[in-house]
């Protein structure tokens, strides 16, 4: 398996049946124990195949082409029935498999795999260990003003600054 990102709360998704190119934000409602790529463990909850039903922020991505109404379409009401292309080898304590960035969802009003993940939701947070592991020569070529030997110990001088 090639390297794929784990999907977390805050991932953006779209529906291939939406008449408008709108997206919605995935909300993880089934667990609050497992986090990815976050030091504090507060926002990036890992999404699993247990995210079924209305598990999006707005639960709509515009007008659904599978719901015609005269000369227009009815507003989409996302209702996930199942997920596909998930990580089959990892099951979290909730009994759900981890979703990957190429996972797709089936909506009750749509066709199989009609909801796609556009962005997995993770944001890299460099830690002190990342700076310790970085090659100073490479980093100096990328940014000659950065001195990695001082990156872990920032020095601030507030002398001469008046407090308001």
C-alpha positions, 0 to 999 in steps of 0.5 A, a space after each residue: 500500500 502506498 502512503 496515504 493520509 488518515 482522514 480526520 475531523 475537519 476533512 472536506 468532502 464533495 458529492 459527484 451528484 451535486 449540481 453546485 460545486 460545494 463541499 462540506 466538513 466531516 465531523 467525527 461523532 463516534 469516538 473521541 479517543 484516537 487522534 492523528 498528527 496533533 500534539 494536544 489531541 484536541 481537534 484531529 480525531 481519526 474518522 472511521 467507517 462508523 461515521 454513518 448517518 448525518 456526520 457532516 457540519 451542514 449535511 448538504 453539498 448543494 442541490 442533488 441531481 438524484 432529486 429532481 423537482 420540476 425544473 430544479 433539484 431538491 437540496 441535498 441531505 447527506 446521509 451516509 450508509 457505508 464507506 469503501 476503500 478504508 484501511 482494512 488492517 487497522 480497527 480502532 476501539 470503536 470497531 471502525 476501520 480508519 478512513 484514508 484520503 481515497 475513501 469514498 462514501 455512499 449516500 442514501 440518495 446517491 449512488 455507491 461511492 458518490 461522496 469523495 474526500 477532497 482534503 484529509 484534514 491533517 495539518 503538519 505540526 513540526 515538533 522539536 524532534 523534527 528539528 533535531 532529526 533535520 539535516 542542517 546542511 539541507 535546511 541551510 540550503 532551503 533557508 540560509 537565515 535559519 540556524 537549526 542549532 538554535 531552533 529548539 531554544 529560541 531566545 527573545 530579548 525584551 529589553 527596551 520594550 515598553 509594556 502598554 
